[in-house]
Amino acid sequence: MKNTVRVHGFHGGIHPPENKKQSTGAPISLAPVPTRIVLPLQQHIGLPADPVVNVGDRVLKGQKVAEAVGRISANIHSSISGTVVAIESHPVPHMSGMEAGCLIIESDGKDEWIEHQGLEDYTRLPKPALIEYIRQAGVAGMGGAGFPTDVKLHLGDDHIVNTLIINAAECEPYITADDMLMRERADEILGGIEIIAHLLQPLHIMVGIEDNKPQAIRALHAALDNSPLNLDIVITPTKYPSGGEKQLIKLLTDVEVPSGKIPADVGIVCQNVGTTTAIYRAVAYGEPLISRVVTVTGQAAGHKQNYEVRIGTRFCDLLDHADVRREQMHRLIVGGPMMGITVINEQIPVIKTTNCLIAGSIEEMPPQPPAQACIRCGMCEQVCPVELLPQQLHWFAKGKEFEKARHHNLFDCIECGACSYVCPSNIPLVQYYRFAKAEIRKEDAEQRKADHARIRFEARLERLERDKIEKEERRKQRAIEAAAAQAAKKDAALKTSAAPTAASAADAATADLKQLKSNAAIARTKLKKAEKALANAQDKGLDGIEPLQATLQQLQVKADQAEQAYAEAQNTPVQSQTAPETDLKQLKNNAAIARTKLKKAEKLLAAAEASGDGDISSLRAQVTELQEKAVNAEKAYKDADSGAVTAAAAVDTSELEADIAAMQAKVDKAEGAWKAAVESGSPAADKMAAGVEKLKEKLTTLQDELANVQSLPATTITTTVTTATINTAELEADISAMQAKVNKAENAWKAAVESDSPAADKMAAGVDKLKDKLQTLQDELAQASGGPVTKPVTETDTPPVTDLKTLKQQVSIMRTKLKKAEKLLAELPEGEEDPALVADIEALMLRHDAAKATLDAAEAEKAAAAAAQGIDLKQLKIDAAMARAAVTKAERALSKAEDGNIQSLEEELLAAQAQADKLNSTLERFSE
């Protein structure tokens, strides 16, 4: 008999009552074929298997019904023949009583196998193929957590197996499944060891078994002593938990597996005797793992013995077969009394890792006494087989100091229950450790999700930044192309204007009636305000009204001059000239509008003729008139397109018509409100009536302008020449308003200085800004007083804008107009077209793109100027914003501070203000 290996020891351990003889009096018996099985999709460590059958499918015994997902997973096979009746959640063996996905199969009573056969000579098969064959059989660890066996057998080249250990210790009380397996099937255990040795090529094989199993020891010697393998049967003292993987390694080899490592990292592989048997049956007979030996014991069981049970058999079926007396059963435990879990639902199924069911009576499994305070006796530390500090871990778990528990190697705890067993205060220590582990795993999972989300967010930011850079490059390219096109257009215009034609002279003398009318209206408004101010001063008897009278006289003169200039511009004789170059786009739009109006009129006429209602004769006349206009518009467009000179230049009155329509809507709305006020007897009715009259006057003015434009001869265009004179009255009014702002700001600043307010310095900077703006206006007035500007003013002749704020406003206005136009286009009835609106949208898009290109160029210029001085403008904006936030925070803290902290908070506020002023001053240099 081989037993020359020295047995070592491990720290701690206990000797609870064994209670193993109850279930070893009879041989292993076959449990009956269940009428229904429940197969959880996760019976192992790793990912749950994925079903490969559907509800209603017929399956055979040994058929794969769920496939492994990923590297750490295992296949699931049917243990009976029958029909899949459900794929749903069902209670599973878990300490929380949770439900999980399960396959439910009804038996057909035939117990019909799939075709299967073993390998004739597995040694001829390549090792990867043999490992895959075992993986397909769904073999998983049957003595512990259910680690997929093929993963242990498929170690990488960086792992060299020196020792193969077969775990036959079975140290936990009550459980005898491995004991009876060794007594009756030692030859199958040997066959499994030979297959594992062929795959791993270990230098030494050791079978570790406790000395309380003499019959199993004799059976192993009878089967293994004649093996050619370098194999030793090592008998160890009976001590719990010597069957733990790391504890058995320590006993047999005196090698300690480091924290966070696995046995393979120190050249050792462990396999359970039940697992070796399953490997043998899979290779020799082609049988997947569909059954296992389960111990049924406890005082409430009528037949205490071991059964060969089909995977998926419900506990109730097995307990009924073992004649368990429910009225006597106080607790049903899955596993051993030390590491097992109590369940209350007998519908839970047997899985690959189920090795024992204990139907304990109340005398055998009495209720746990209430926990008391820890007395710091240290007994838990003395029995811990992993050499942890259970008392400290208990305090950390109870106080939810999970990070400290992790640092004290909480995850090295094997949850053997030895500490709880010896605790004189009856503290459920293992439950605390399980709770802490679950919380840490939850936090780790949330952290992984957060890290994944952060990585995705950063990747998105990088992608957006790349897109922004690419868009910027495309904008710059478009701006360059637009500038080149504009330059070419200007060159062509210069060549055309070189010829002394009457048309070019007339174009240079175009009068801006709209600007003159606006100047006159502004002058009238200022005159009325001055008259009202003088009247108020006279009514109140105030002194010093002479300056008001002088100002009134000046405004009267300016108003008369503005009215005269507008009247002269209107009365300027019409000069005939050569028609300007025909606008093909406008002619095309006019033709499209004419066709649209004609189609609408034709539809109205057809509807009236069909119904017999309405004035059919007037509708026909309208259709005839619109047909003539459509023909003329189409002819004008075709003639212009073919190069013919049109006899008349089309006058675009669409803007005036839109203004009239808008004003008419305002008049209607105001009249409706006024009538409602009159009916309700509101005192505001008189005031509203005056407002209605003003709106009607404006409407009449617009209608007169439209009539004047439409009455012009088709062969002539009214032109006048004027000189754009700087409106000094408006500048003077702006200077007066700015001077008032400066005075008001200075008074507020002086008051802040006198009251020692911490905001005085900030207010001083604001006063300086207002003074700078006042000086700018005064300089403009001085320049304007030197003489008029003789440059002709046109609608499109606007000075280039370099102020970033103004440029941003222009882009925003263009964007708003474009969105409104697009909304109007989208609201048109289906099938109806509005070519004029489409043309407006195209024009707005061009203007928006041009304004955006100008803004981008200006911003790039500012950024380049800042970069030339070593300043990151983007970062400067962020720093300035943060500095302003710091000032606000300091001010709030100072307002809520107590007397003892005021001085330090004031110093912090001054420092924050100084930093903010410095950054804002630097930022303003590049933001104007």
C-alpha positions, 0 to 999 in steps of 0.5 A: 500500500502506497502511503509514504508521503508526509502529512503536514498541517494547516492553521485552525480547523475544528472537529464537529460531530460527523454524523456520517454513518447514518447514510453509509448503511446501504449502497448507492441506489438509483432514484426514480425517473422524474416526471418533470425536471427543471434545468437552471441555465447557470449550474456553474461559475461563469456565464449562464448557458444559452438555450438551444431548444424552444418550447414545444420541442421534443428532446432525448436523454443526453441531448444538449439543451443549452450551450455554453456562452464564453470561456467560463461556462458549461453546457446543459443536457437533458436528463430525461426524454420528453417535451420542453414545456417552458423556458422561464424563471424558477426558484434555484438553489441559492441562499437568497431564495432567488429565481433564475432562468430555467428549462422545464421538461415534461417526461414522456416515460420512455427515457430514450437516449440519444445516440452516444458512444465513447472514444476507443482510444482517447490517447490518439486524439489531440489534447485540445480536441479531447478537452473540447470533447469533455467541454461538450459533455458539460462536466463541471466541478462537483465538489465545490463551486462548479468551476468548468472542468475543461478550463482547469484542463486547458492551462496555458503554456505558462502553467507547468503542472507539478502535482495533480491532487485528487480531493477525496477528503469530504470533510463536512459532516453528514455528506457521504456521496464521495465516500460511497462513490469511492467504495463502489466505483473506484475503477471509474475514479482511476479511469478519470485520473488517467485521462486527467494525467494524460492531459496535464502530464503531472510529475506526481499524483496524490489522492488525499482522503481523511482517516475516517473512511477506512472502507473507501481507503481500502477500495482506492488501494485495491484499484490504484496500487497497480497503476503505472502512474506516480500516484500516492494515496495520502491519509490525512487526519480528520479535521474540518475543513481539510477538504478545502482546496487550499487547505488540502494542498497545504496538508499534502504538499506544505505549499501555501497558495498566495492570496489572490492566486489559484493553485495552477499558479504554484504548479498544482491542479485539484480535482474532486473524485466525483468530477473524475468519475464524470470525466471517465463516463464522458470519455469512455461511454460518451455520456454527458453529465446528467446525473450525480450521487446525492446524500439524503440524510437527517432524522426526518428521512425514512431512508438515509442513503445515497442516490444516483439522481438525475440533474433537474430532479425537484427536491420534493420528488427526491424527498418523497422517494426517501420517505421524508416525514414533513411533519418532523422536518424542521429544516431542509439544508442543501449541502452540509450543515457548515457551508450549506444553505437552508431552503423552504421551497421543495420545487428547487431542483438538483443541480451539478453541485448538489451533493447532500440534502439534510432533512433535520428535525428540531432536535437535530437542527435547533434554532440559532440562539440570539446573537450577543455582543462580541467579547473579543475572545479570539476563538474565531481567529484561532480556528480560521483555516485561512489565517484571517482576522474574523473579528476585524472583518466582522466589525468592518462588515457591520460598519459597512467599511467595505474597503477596509474589509477588502484590504484585510483579505475578505475574499480569501474567506472560504465561508467554512463557518468554523468561526461561527461554530466556535463563537460563544456570542452566537454571532453569524459571522459568515452571514456578515462576510457574505453581505460584505462580499456582495456589496463589494461586488456590487460596488465593483460592478457599478465602478466598471459601468462608470469606467465604461461610461467614462471611456465611452464619453471620452471617446465621444468627446474625441470624436466630436473634437475631430468632427469639429476640426474637420468642419472647421477645415471645411469652413475655412476651405469654403471661406477661401473659395468664397473669397476667391469668387468674390474677388473674381466678381469684383474684378468683373464689376470693375471691368464693367464699370470702366465703360462710361455708360448712363446706367453706371452713372445712374446706379452711383446716384441711387437715393436711399429713401428708406434711410431718409424716411427713417431719419425724419421719423427719428427726428420727429420722435426726439422733437416730441420727447423734448416738447413733452419734457419742456411742457412737464417742466413748465407745468411744475414751475421748475427753474432752468428751462432755458436749456430745454427750450434751446434744445427744442429749437435745435431739434425743431430745425433738425426735424424740418431739415430731415423732412425737407431732405425726404420730400426733396428725394421723393420729388426728384425728377425721374431719369430715364436710363438703360434697364439694368441687367436682367435678374434671371433668378427673380424672373424665374421666381416670378414665373413660378409664382404666376403659375402657382396663382393660376393653378389655385384660381383654376382649382377654385373655378373648377370647384365652383363649377362643380358645386354651382356656388360662387361667382363663376363669372368673376372667377373665370375673369380672374383665371383669364387675367392670371393666364395672361400674367403667367404667359408674360412672366414665362416669356420674360424669363425665356427671353432673358435666359436666351439673351434677349433684352427685356423691355422692362425691369421687374419691380420686386414688391414682395417685401412691401406686400409682406409688411402690409400684410403684417401691419394689417394683421396688427390693425385687425388684432388691435381693433378686436381688442379695442372693441372688446374693451368698449363692450366691457366698459374698460377705461383703457378703451380711449387709449386703445382707440388712439393706438388703433388709429396710429396703426391704421396711419402706418398701414395707409403709409405702407399702402401708399408706398406700394401704390407709388412703386407699382405706378412707375412706368415699366421702362424706367426706374426711379433713381435719386442721388444723395449723400449719406450725412452723418446724423449728429443729433443721434450721436449727441443723444447717445453721448448724453445717455452714456454721460448719464450712465457714467455719472450714475456709475461714478456715484454708486462707486463713490458710495461703495468706497465710502462704505468700504464695500469689497465690490468697490474695485470691481465697480471702479473697473466698470466705471472705466469701461463706461468712460472708454465707451463715452470717449469713443462716442465723443471721438465719432461726433468730432469726426462727424462734425468735420464734414459729411461722408460722401460715400453713397449709401446702398442697402448692401454696403455695410462696413465690415464687422470685426466685433465678435459680439456683433458677429455672433448676433448677426449669425444668430439673426440669420439662423433664426430667419432661416429656421422661420423660413424653413418652418413656413416651407414645411407647413405648406400643404402637401403637393403645393409649392412656393418657389419664392419661399424656396429662393428666400431660403437659398438666399438666407442660407448663403447669407448665414454661411457667409456670416458664419465664415466671417465669425469663424475667421474672426474667432480664429484670428483672436485665438491666433493673436492670443496664441502668439502671446502664449495664451490658450484662449479656450483655457483662459475662458474656463479659468475666467469663469471659474475665477468669477465663480470663486468670487461669488462663492467667497461673497456668499461665504462672507455674507453668512460668516460669523464675526471671528471668520470675517477677516480671513474671508475678506482676504479670500474675497480680495484675492479671488477678485484680484485673480478674476479681474486679472483674467477678465482683463486679459480675456477682454483684450481678445473678445472685442 
